[in-house]
Every structure is written in structure tokens, then in C-alpha cells.
Amino acid sequence: MMRRLAISVLMLCLSLAAAAQVVPFVTVRMSARQLALGGAHAADPEPLDSAATIFEAAVSKVLWQKSAIDYNLTDYRAAAWIARSLRLGLDITTNNMGEMVTYSDNGQPLGTFQPSELMAAIDVCYKPSGKIAILAAGKMIRSSLADNYSARAYAIDIEGRWKVSRNIYTGFAVNNLGQAIGYGYGSYPLPTTYKAGLYGIFGGTHAVEGAADFGAMPAWSTFLASVGAGYVYNGRLALRLGAHISTKAEVLPTYASVGASFLSENFDIGAAYLTAANSFALSVKIRL
């Protein structure tokens, strides 16, 4: 009884502090570049600008420090342009969280368990022209707290990008649209997020970029905003600052971010630091 109570209290705390555990896992951007820009991604020009590559692979690591429990996220991604206008991708994200203590019926510690999560996604990017990109992904989310306390859900992402001019992009993103996730004693809505964004980059050797997202997570009564700016030298070195604003800190925190990236023709490496969440991100991408 005591063990069940301990796990039930843990799950209640997670649902309140981290939106049923899966909110940070499925909403935190796994790109150090996007995190450095405050998490702004709805108008990210990458889908429109990456057609010159045939194949790309990326690995990202995010250490997301929450007061209730730590998140240790790793993302593996591979994508290939199978036609001039069509890209297929596979994305796998894992999360190994901090250890929790289990208790016997009389309240004595029995040992520890490590909650974990897995998300597997297949995504498609379709470019009917050089100015428009449509992205869609189907994903499976599995969340395990301990023993028989686990859940599975399915969701889709739908995003669009439009190159308004040579320097300006706009876009929208609907992420985690799907069924509720339940652990056997109740269910929680997935953190479906609706966003619109704007991105611009201006200059040559010394360029400046800016990005902004505004959106909402209706099921959790949360409004979100992300803004960021960066300096890019000769298309090779980028320094970025950003901020993420959330109306409910227990769902997603408000934080400032800073990051840097080194860019080349065949690979990118980027890092970011997030203040309020005391989190770090590292991304490496290889292109062929």
C-alpha cells in the first residue's frame, strides 16, 4: 500500500510539475540552435534550405534539470532526400530520468527505479516549390514510471514554412496532436501545441538573424512565446541569445538561453545553455 501511495504521489507531482511527465519530453526542442534562440522553431528555414544535401544524420543531447526530476534526453535522427521535393526521416528520442526510491508496505526503502521514455517518429518533408515546405510526422510515445506504471500514445505533427522573401520566412507548427496518455489509473491530454513564427536573416559576411514564435498549449491552459537573435560570421560561426516565456512555470519554465554553433559544408556542431531550467544541449549534424 505504501509503495503504491509513494508512486501515486510521485505521478501526481509529475503531472502537476511537468504536465504528466511527457510535457518536457515531447516539447523541448532537441536542436541546440533552436534552443539557443529561445526554442523558436515554427519558421525555421532549415526544411527549405537543406535540399542541397542528399543525406543527413544528427545526434543531440539535452540535460534538462527540473526541480522534481532530471531529464536526460538523447535524440538520433537520419533523413534523406529521395526525390527533389521529398525527404523522409527517422527520429528516435530517449529519456532516462533520475532515480526514484521504491518503498515496502511498511514504508521501508526497497530500492530504486529509473523512469524512462521513448519516442519514435517517421517524418516527411514535401517541397512543392522553393518557397513552400510542408512537414508531417507520425510518432509513438512510450512512458514508463515503474513496474506496471507505463503508458503509450500516438500523435502527429504538422508544420509549414513559407519563404516570404530572400531574407524572411514565416511558418506554423502543430505538435503532439493525438490521444491522451494514461498510466492505468487515469489519463492526461498530450501537450498539443499550436504556434506561428517568423524568422529573418540579413547581411553577408557579418549577418544578423532573428526568430520569434507565439503559441498556446490549450489542454494545459498555457501560452508560450519564444524570441531569439544571433550573429553569424561568414556563414561559419554563430552566436545566439534567446528567451522563452511560459504563463505556467509548472508546465514549461520561463528561461533565457545562450548558444554558439560552428558551421561547415558537411557538418555542424552547436551548444546551448538554458538558465531557468539549468539545462545544457549539444547537437552534431553531418551532411552528405
Kinemage of the C-alpha trace (Angstrom):
@kinemage 1
@onewidth
@group {chain A} dominant
@subgroup {mainchain}
@vectorlist {calphas} color= white
{ca met a 1} P 0.000 0.000 0.000
{ca met a 2} L 2.779 2.400 0.969
{ca arg a 3} L 4.654 1.667 -2.242
{ca arg a 4} L 1.546 2.318 -4.323
{ca leu a 5} L 0.949 5.539 -2.414
{ca ala a 6} L 4.530 6.666 -2.987
{ca ile a 7} L 4.272 6.041 -6.714
{ca ser a 8} L 0.847 7.687 -6.885
{ca val a 9} L 2.201 10.775 -5.128
{ca leu a 10} L 5.183 10.793 -7.484
{ca met a 11} L 2.924 10.603 -10.534
{ca leu a 12} L 0.654 13.335 -9.184
{ca cys a 13} L 3.655 15.594 -8.603
{ca leu a 14} L 4.948 14.898 -12.090
{ca ser a 15} L 1.580 15.609 -13.658
{ca leu a 16} L 1.367 18.932 -11.859
{ca ala a 17} L 5.011 19.960 -12.130
{ca ala a 18} L 5.756 18.593 -15.585
{ca ala a 19} L 2.348 18.112 -17.216
{ca ala a 20} L 2.011 14.371 -16.719
{ca gln a 21} L 5.715 13.787 -17.227
{ca val a 22} L 5.687 13.893 -21.017
{ca val a 23} L 5.470 17.688 -21.493
{ca pro a 24} L 9.213 18.442 -21.377
{ca phe a 25} L 9.989 15.199 -23.192
{ca val a 26} L 7.848 15.859 -26.264
{ca thr a 27} L 8.012 19.659 -26.368
{ca val a 28} L 11.646 20.531 -25.629
{ca arg a 29} L 13.388 21.175 -28.944
{ca met a 30} L 16.304 18.777 -29.477
{ca ser a 31} L 18.267 21.222 -31.661
{ca ala a 32} L 20.877 23.300 -29.808
{ca arg a 33} L 20.402 26.002 -32.441
{ca gln a 34} L 16.653 26.251 -31.787
{ca leu a 35} L 17.134 26.139 -28.017
{ca ala a 36} L 19.689 28.958 -28.204
{ca leu a 37} L 17.021 31.042 -29.969
{ca gly a 38} L 14.653 30.542 -27.039
{ca gly a 39} L 13.062 27.449 -28.579
{ca ala a 40} L 11.760 29.335 -31.625
{ca his a 41} L 11.217 26.846 -34.439
{ca ala a 42} L 7.891 27.447 -36.216
{ca ala a 43} L 9.592 29.402 -39.031
{ca asp a 44} L 12.956 27.599 -39.007
{ca pro a 45} L 14.198 27.810 -42.632
{ca glu a 46} L 16.091 24.502 -42.500
{ca pro a 47} L 13.452 22.487 -44.447
{ca leu a 48} L 13.635 24.989 -47.309
{ca asp a 49} L 17.415 25.387 -47.313
{ca ser a 50} L 18.560 21.770 -46.903
{ca ala a 51} L 17.601 20.279 -50.288
{ca ala a 52} L 21.204 20.590 -51.498
{ca thr a 53} L 22.122 17.665 -49.216
{ca ile a 54} L 21.268 14.075 -50.104
{ca phe a 55} L 21.565 12.572 -46.628
{ca glu a 56} L 21.917 13.989 -43.133
{ca ala a 57} L 22.323 12.485 -39.682
{ca ala a 58} L 22.251 14.210 -36.320
{ca val a 59} L 22.741 13.407 -32.652
{ca ser a 60} L 21.575 15.772 -29.905
{ca lys a 61} L 21.921 15.601 -26.132
{ca val a 62} L 19.869 17.693 -23.715
{ca leu a 63} L 20.255 17.643 -19.926
{ca trp a 64} L 17.001 19.204 -18.745
{ca gln a 65} L 17.173 19.851 -14.996
{ca lys a 66} L 13.772 20.045 -13.313
{ca ser a 67} L 13.197 20.526 -9.577
{ca ala a 68} L 11.146 17.322 -9.323
{ca ile a 69} L 13.238 15.081 -11.566
{ca asp a 70} L 16.056 15.393 -14.081
{ca tyr a 71} L 15.601 14.660 -17.769
{ca asn a 72} L 18.470 13.166 -19.742
{ca leu a 73} L 17.353 13.307 -23.380
{ca thr a 74} L 19.178 11.917 -26.396
{ca asp a 75} L 17.925 12.286 -29.947
{ca tyr a 76} L 19.074 10.329 -33.004
{ca arg a 77} L 17.931 11.489 -36.413
{ca ala a 78} L 18.574 10.473 -40.021
{ca ala a 79} L 16.942 11.858 -43.164
{ca ala a 80} L 17.397 11.555 -46.911
{ca trp a 81} L 16.001 13.368 -49.940
{ca ile a 82} L 14.606 10.517 -52.039
{ca ala a 83} L 13.416 12.955 -54.683
{ca arg a 84} L 13.990 16.603 -55.487
{ca ser a 85} L 10.934 17.617 -53.476
{ca leu a 86} L 10.562 14.783 -50.940
{ca arg a 87} L 12.559 13.998 -47.791
{ca leu a 88} L 11.974 11.048 -45.463
{ca gly a 89} L 13.314 10.959 -41.928
{ca leu a 90} L 13.524 8.725 -38.864
{ca asp a 91} L 13.775 10.251 -35.398
{ca ile a 92} L 14.279 8.399 -32.102
{ca thr a 93} L 14.375 10.218 -28.767
{ca thr a 94} L 15.109 8.587 -25.413
{ca asn a 95} L 14.837 9.976 -21.910
{ca asn a 96} L 16.487 8.365 -18.885
{ca met a 97} L 15.421 10.272 -15.813
{ca gly a 98} L 16.844 10.472 -12.317
{ca glu a 99} L 16.393 7.504 -9.989
{ca met a 100} L 13.398 7.236 -7.648
{ca val a 101} L 13.083 5.209 -4.425
{ca thr a 102} L 10.518 2.418 -4.010
{ca tyr a 103} L 9.053 1.546 -0.599
{ca ser a 104} L 7.550 -1.519 1.042
{ca asp a 105} L 4.068 -1.592 2.582
{ca asn a 106} L 5.529 -0.558 5.933
{ca gly a 107} L 7.443 2.339 4.432
{ca gln a 108} L 10.888 0.780 4.246
{ca pro a 109} L 13.010 1.578 1.160
{ca leu a 110} L 13.205 -1.396 -1.209
{ca gly a 111} L 15.464 0.026 -3.864
{ca thr a 112} L 15.405 2.431 -6.764
{ca phe a 113} L 13.901 2.567 -10.225
{ca gln a 114} L 14.680 4.824 -13.167
{ca pro a 115} L 11.718 6.234 -15.113
{ca ser a 116} L 12.280 6.260 -18.859
{ca glu a 117} L 10.620 7.403 -22.061
{ca leu a 118} L 10.927 6.667 -25.752
{ca met a 119} L 9.600 8.488 -28.794
{ca ala a 120} L 9.947 7.110 -32.322
{ca ala a 121} L 8.842 9.183 -35.309
{ca ile a 122} L 8.750 8.932 -39.083
{ca asp a 123} L 8.579 12.305 -40.789
{ca val a 124} L 8.080 13.616 -44.298
{ca cys a 125} L 9.049 16.952 -45.812
{ca tyr a 126} L 7.421 17.903 -49.114
{ca lys a 127} L 8.544 20.941 -51.095
{ca pro a 128} L 6.150 21.762 -53.937
{ca ser a 129} L 8.339 24.784 -54.691
{ca gly a 130} L 11.460 26.506 -53.451
{ca lys a 131} L 9.341 28.782 -51.285
{ca ile a 132} L 6.988 26.333 -49.563
{ca ala a 133} L 7.634 23.287 -47.390
{ca ile a 134} L 5.084 21.050 -45.689
{ca leu a 135} L 6.220 18.763 -42.881
{ca ala a 136} L 4.326 15.911 -41.240
{ca ala a 137} L 5.344 13.289 -38.703
{ca gly a 138} L 3.713 10.318 -37.041
{ca lys a 139} L 5.130 9.236 -33.703
{ca met a 140} L 4.754 6.727 -30.921
{ca ile a 141} L 5.363 7.853 -27.341
{ca arg a 142} L 6.063 5.377 -24.551
{ca ser a 143} L 6.392 6.495 -20.951
{ca ser a 144} L 7.353 4.218 -18.065
{ca leu a 145} L 7.450 5.251 -14.422
{ca ala a 146} L 7.896 1.933 -12.602
{ca asp a 147} L 6.817 -1.704 -12.764
{ca asn a 148} L 3.298 -1.686 -14.210
{ca tyr a 149} L 3.018 2.087 -14.358
{ca ser a 150} L 3.553 2.707 -18.049
{ca ala a 151} L 1.675 4.278 -20.915
{ca arg a 152} L 1.727 4.576 -24.693
{ca ala a 153} L 0.227 7.138 -27.028
{ca tyr a 154} L 0.319 8.086 -30.719
{ca ala a 155} L 0.475 11.589 -32.140
{ca ile a 156} L 1.180 13.586 -35.276
{ca asp a 157} L 2.993 16.831 -36.058
{ca ile a 158} L 2.020 19.136 -38.930
{ca glu a 159} L 4.174 22.121 -39.875
{ca gly a 160} L 4.504 24.532 -42.762
{ca arg a 161} L 7.147 27.002 -43.972
{ca trp a 162} L 6.886 29.864 -46.427
{ca lys a 163} L 9.801 31.852 -47.777
{ca val a 164} L 8.246 35.301 -47.972
{ca ser a 165} L 11.326 36.956 -49.467
{ca arg a 166} L 15.043 36.367 -49.838
{ca asn a 167} L 15.595 37.094 -46.138
{ca ile a 168} L 12.285 36.431 -44.372
{ca tyr a 169} L 10.470 33.198 -43.532
{ca thr a 170} L 7.202 32.516 -41.769
{ca gly a 171} L 5.582 29.309 -40.632
{ca phe a 172} L 3.291 27.406 -38.307
{ca ala a 173} L 3.622 24.273 -36.196
{ca val a 174} L 1.042 21.951 -34.656
{ca asn a 175} L 2.879 19.442 -32.487
{ca asn a 176} L 1.757 16.424 -30.440
{ca leu a 177} L -1.760 16.235 -31.833
{ca gly a 178} L -3.100 12.919 -30.597
{ca gln a 179} L -4.744 10.762 -27.993
{ca ala a 180} L -4.499 11.161 -24.232
{ca ile a 181} L -1.785 9.232 -22.432
{ca gly a 182} L -2.817 7.062 -19.486
{ca tyr a 183} L -0.947 5.123 -16.814
{ca gly a 184} L -3.739 2.726 -15.894
{ca tyr a 185} L -5.439 4.837 -13.231
{ca gly a 186} L -6.233 7.917 -15.311
{ca ser a 187} L -5.248 9.724 -18.457
{ca tyr a 188} L -3.750 13.093 -19.320
{ca pro a 189} L -4.035 15.028 -22.576
{ca leu a 190} L -0.916 15.227 -24.668
{ca pro a 191} L 0.682 18.679 -24.734
{ca thr a 192} L -0.669 19.656 -28.152
{ca thr a 193} L 0.988 22.941 -29.077
{ca tyr a 194} L -0.087 25.458 -31.724
{ca lys a 195} L 2.495 28.008 -32.858
{ca ala a 196} L 3.111 30.622 -35.527
{ca gly a 197} L 6.544 32.077 -36.174
{ca leu a 198} L 8.732 34.493 -38.073
{ca tyr a 199} L 12.425 34.238 -38.970
{ca gly a 200} L 14.772 36.616 -40.748
{ca ile a 201} L 18.463 36.806 -41.587
{ca phe a 202} L 20.185 39.872 -43.045
{ca gly a 203} L 23.728 40.605 -44.139
{ca gly a 204} L 26.651 38.905 -45.842
{ca thr a 205} L 29.937 38.225 -44.075
{ca his a 206} L 28.525 39.769 -40.914
{ca ala a 207} L 24.889 38.653 -40.699
{ca val a 208} L 22.253 39.018 -38.016
{ca glu a 209} L 19.291 36.702 -37.549
{ca gly a 210} L 16.106 36.927 -35.535
{ca ala a 211} L 13.335 34.480 -34.695
{ca ala a 212} L 10.040 34.670 -32.825
{ca asp a 213} L 7.302 32.146 -32.018
{ca phe a 214} L 3.951 32.706 -30.353
{ca gly a 215} L 1.564 29.941 -29.416
{ca ala a 216} L -0.521 28.064 -26.900
{ca met a 217} L -0.957 24.684 -25.243
{ca pro a 218} L -4.783 24.741 -24.750
{ca ala a 219} L -5.098 21.462 -22.851
{ca trp a 220} L -2.779 22.846 -20.189
{ca ser a 221} L -4.101 26.444 -20.367
{ca thr a 222} L -0.623 27.700 -21.181
{ca phe a 223} L 0.538 30.443 -23.537
{ca leu a 224} L 4.077 30.376 -24.921
{ca ala a 225} L 6.430 32.806 -26.615
{ca ser a 226} L 9.984 32.402 -27.870
{ca val a 227} L 12.283 35.121 -29.175
{ca gly a 228} L 15.919 34.952 -30.223
{ca ala a 229} L 18.646 36.772 -32.098
{ca gly a 230} L 22.051 35.804 -33.408
{ca tyr a 231} L 25.197 36.963 -35.155
{ca val a 232} L 26.628 34.813 -37.950
{ca tyr a 233} L 30.170 35.399 -39.185
{ca asn a 234} L 30.925 34.347 -42.755
{ca gly a 235} L 28.316 31.595 -42.571
{ca arg a 236} L 30.610 29.608 -40.268
{ca leu a 237} L 30.384 30.834 -36.674
{ca ala a 238} L 27.138 31.795 -34.949
{ca leu a 239} L 26.489 33.310 -31.521
{ca arg a 240} L 22.902 33.403 -30.257
{ca leu a 241} L 20.726 34.701 -27.412
{ca gly a 242} L 17.100 33.881 -26.703
{ca ala a 243} L 14.250 33.828 -24.236
{ca his a 244} L 11.300 31.504 -23.694
{ca ile a 245} L 8.198 32.734 -21.867
{ca ser a 246} L 5.548 30.441 -20.391
{ca thr a 247} L 2.467 31.535 -18.463
{ca lys a 248} L 2.674 28.358 -16.337
{ca ala a 249} L 6.095 27.517 -14.948
{ca glu a 250} L 4.846 24.126 -13.716
{ca val a 251} L 4.183 23.116 -17.328
{ca leu a 252} L 7.226 24.639 -19.054
{ca pro a 253} L 9.604 27.133 -17.461
{ca thr a 254} L 10.440 30.668 -18.496
{ca tyr a 255} L 14.137 30.931 -19.271
{ca ala a 256} L 16.869 32.807 -21.083
{ca ser a 257} L 19.235 30.980 -23.403
{ca val a 258} L 22.654 31.447 -24.963
{ca gly a 259} L 24.449 29.331 -27.543
{ca ala a 260} L 27.054 29.020 -30.249
{ca ser a 261} L 27.429 26.990 -33.438
{ca phe a 262} L 30.230 26.144 -35.838
{ca leu a 263} L 29.010 25.515 -39.379
{ca ser a 264} L 30.701 23.895 -42.375
{ca glu a 265} L 29.621 22.340 -45.646
{ca asn a 266} L 29.492 18.832 -44.229
{ca phe a 267} L 28.875 19.162 -40.510
{ca asp a 268} L 27.550 21.476 -37.804
{ca ile a 269} L 28.199 21.436 -34.083
{ca gly a 270} L 26.186 23.550 -31.662
{ca ala a 271} L 25.769 24.079 -27.928
{ca ala a 272} L 23.221 25.914 -25.806
{ca tyr a 273} L 22.639 26.762 -22.156
{ca leu a 274} L 19.212 27.490 -20.638
{ca thr a 275} L 19.136 29.496 -17.418
{ca ala a 276} L 15.895 28.763 -15.538
{ca ala a 277} L 15.941 25.067 -16.332
{ca asn a 278} L 19.726 24.954 -15.699
{ca ser a 279} L 19.992 22.845 -18.825
{ca phe a 280} L 22.604 22.113 -21.465
{ca ala a 281} L 22.277 20.981 -25.060
{ca leu a 282} L 24.781 19.706 -27.598
{ca ser a 283} L 23.996 18.902 -31.247
{ca val a 284} L 26.123 17.435 -34.028
{ca lys a 285} L 24.869 17.136 -37.622
{ca ile a 286} L 26.597 15.521 -40.601
{ca arg a 287} L 25.526 16.132 -44.208
{ca leu a 288} L 26.435 14.303 -47.399
